[in-house]
Amino acid sequence: MELLLVIIVSAIAGMASVLDEAQFHRPLLACTMMGAVLGDITTGIILGGTLEMMALGWMNVGAAMAPDAALASTVSTILVVVGHQSIGAGIALAVPLAAAGQVLTIFVRTITVFFQHLADKYALEGSTRGIEFCHFAGLALQGIRVAVPSVLVYVIAGTDTVNALLSSIPEVITRGLQVSGGFIVVVGYAMVINMMNAKALMPYFFLGFLLAVFTNINLIGFGAIGLICAYFHIQGLERELNMQAAGGGGATDDVDDSDLM
């Protein structure tokens, strides 16, 4: 039953990586679901929350394919829970797993070109059932892309061979991967902030950074501080808009044609 659930969760994560609707491929959801299936949802949440920070800025831009968060999430969770590895090791292994998933999804997307041409043929024939088959076939390939590696890792994880292989990885490599994962978190945040183009909000980011460095406030405290800052920021925007509206109404009475020119 557990193996069947691993297959289902992995397939859902793989298909969600191209659907982008329910976001089940995101590490926070994929690791949590896989942890629940394996009987350790707490580890899944912790690992997923950390990997979510790393994958925050992973997105497909044009023809550039982002690292695959689905495969990294499912396989790393299996290695941590079933293979009895540390969360740090799972985070370190998530980076190369994401790169491997990136190669696999490019390969699968190349194969689905066949189904696109086949769908064109069915469209000329007026066969809606054939077009639906092409859609589901391409989607199923994405599910298989994540399910097969996850099942293989699930079967061999926890064995002496795998444990010895993981233990033989030098600490300098695992530690380096963890540090690089931390850099990816920073880059992900930077990409999101750059896309938001919220220069007026940058003081709040700097304030949060300083509080995190020089105080011992936990995440709940930071959330409360964020809500308070958001409240006063919105109140200030409303007052500014009301002042502009009041001033604009009076200013329009004194405008003549020469001012408009």
C-alpha positions, 0 to 999 in steps of 0.5 A: 500500500505504501509503495502504491501511495508513493507512486500516486504522490510522485505521479501527481507531482510530476503531472502538476509540474506542467499543469501549474494549477494546483501547485502539487509539484512545489516542494512544500506540498510534494514533500509534505504529501510524501512525508505523510505517505511514508509516515513522517509528515513532520520531516516532510514539512520541514524539508519541504519548507526549506526546499521551497525557499530554494525553489522560490525563484525557479520558473520557466522563462521562455525556452529556458527550463528551470530545475525540476522541483517535483523530482527533487522533492519526492526523491529527497523526502524518500531518502531522508525518511526511508533512507534515514538520512539527515535533513541537511543531506536531503537538502544537499541532494535536492540540488543535483536531483533538480538538475537531473529532473530538468534533463528528464523533463526536457527529454519528456517534452521532446517526446510529447512533440509526437503527440502534438503532431498526432493531435493535429492529425486527429483534429483534421479528422474531427476526432475529439477523443483522439485529441483528448488521448494525446493530452492525457498521454503527454500528461501521463509521461510527466507523471511517469518521469517522476514516479519511476525514479521515486519508486526505484529510490524507495526500493533501494533506500535504506539498504546497506549499499545505499547507506554506504554510498551516501556515507562515502560522500565527502563532507566537503561536497555535502557541505558545499551543496548545502551552502550553494542551496543557501545561495539559491535561496537568496537568488530566488528571493532576489528574483521574486523581489525584482519581479515585484518591482516594489522599491517602496517596500525595500525598507521593510525587507531591510528591517526584517533582515536586521531584526533576523540578524540581531534579535532572536525573534521567531517566525511567529513574531516576524509574521506579527511584525509583518502584519503590523507594518502592512497595516500602517503601510496601507493606512499611509497609502489610503491617506495619501490617495485621499489627499491627492483626490482632495487636492486634485479636485481643487486644483482642476478649477484653476487650470486654464488652456495655457497650463495644458499647453 
